[in-house]
Amino acid sequence: MASVKRIGVVGGGAMGSGIAQLVAMHGIDVWLFDVNPQALSSASISVSSSIKRLVSKAQLSHAEGDNALKRLRFTSNLEDFRDADFIIEAIVESEDIKKKLFVQLDKLAKSSAIFASNTSSISITRLATSTSRPHQVIGMHFMNPPPVMKLIEIVRGADTSDETFAATKALSERLSKTVITSQDYSGFIVNRILLPMINEAFFALYTGVATKEDIDTGMKLGTNHPMGPLELADFIGLDVCLSIMKVLHAGLGDNRYAACPLLVQYVDAGRLGRKRGIGVYDYRKEPRSMESSSRL
């Protein structure tokens, strides 16, 4: 989309840094914001290493890699987003925190700027109410890791305009992604299907149907999934899985979406998955080979 010349990405974690890298690799200037300087430093190292790895594998030329790094800037000042044409938030999966961010952005961003949320489950309609431009708010759900995964799930809120949708779809295609479109219902498409499957795997473990290894092996070899559901939960983060199950349960009003007690217990214990070194599996003892898959 030729009119998008500058993008702001909020959140220096794995998703935000991955989105910023993807944007820079496709020739668009991008600012990556995080309030935490350490998060920005880690993001800079991660993006640089990722681009160098792509160059070493001949998936990017040296010139393309250098240009991508030149297009990416890091900041702890939201004022740098004043000239952004498109702002993508990729922060913690909390409606209240996202709304507070959108209030801030609404005050400083130019009137034509589009706000996109990378939320995997929170209502775009409700997020949009925190702004004076609900017609310019949309869901743009990237899969993890964003530079690798081919899908973007676009979510239209109740007031999202056709122009905003068209601009977001064009940008997604410019980023070489396949686009699917969801209306603003709990869990959208991917997580409405994926998370109940993960939750059911926890119930199978909880009730003693099988070991965690057999559950994962059964789904990998029996249904050709690249990762088993319990492995995938660890990759996503058990806290994120629980958060989405709560959104599904509240939004759809059906007890079949109630989170498994074992998932709740693991989160209460701080067993959040790979990012904590322990979840369903213990990564502190034996490093496990994990393949990239979708996130929430």
Buried (B, 14 or more C-beta within 10 A) or exposed (E): BEEBEBBBBBBBBBBBBBBBBBBBBBEBBBBBBBEEEEBBEBBBEBBBEBBBEBBEEEEBEEEBBEBBBEBBBBBEEBEBBEEBBBBBBBBBBEBEEBBEBBEBBBEBBEEEBBBBBBBBBBBBBBBBBBBEBBBBBBBBBBBBBBBEBEBBBBBBBBBBBEEBBEBBBBBBEBBEBEBBBBEBEBBBBBBBEBBBBBBBBBBBBEEEEBEBEEBBBBBBEEEEBEBBBBBBBBBBBBBBBBBBBBBBBEBBEEEEBBBBEBBBEBBEEEBBBBBBEBBBBEBEEEEEEBEBBBBB
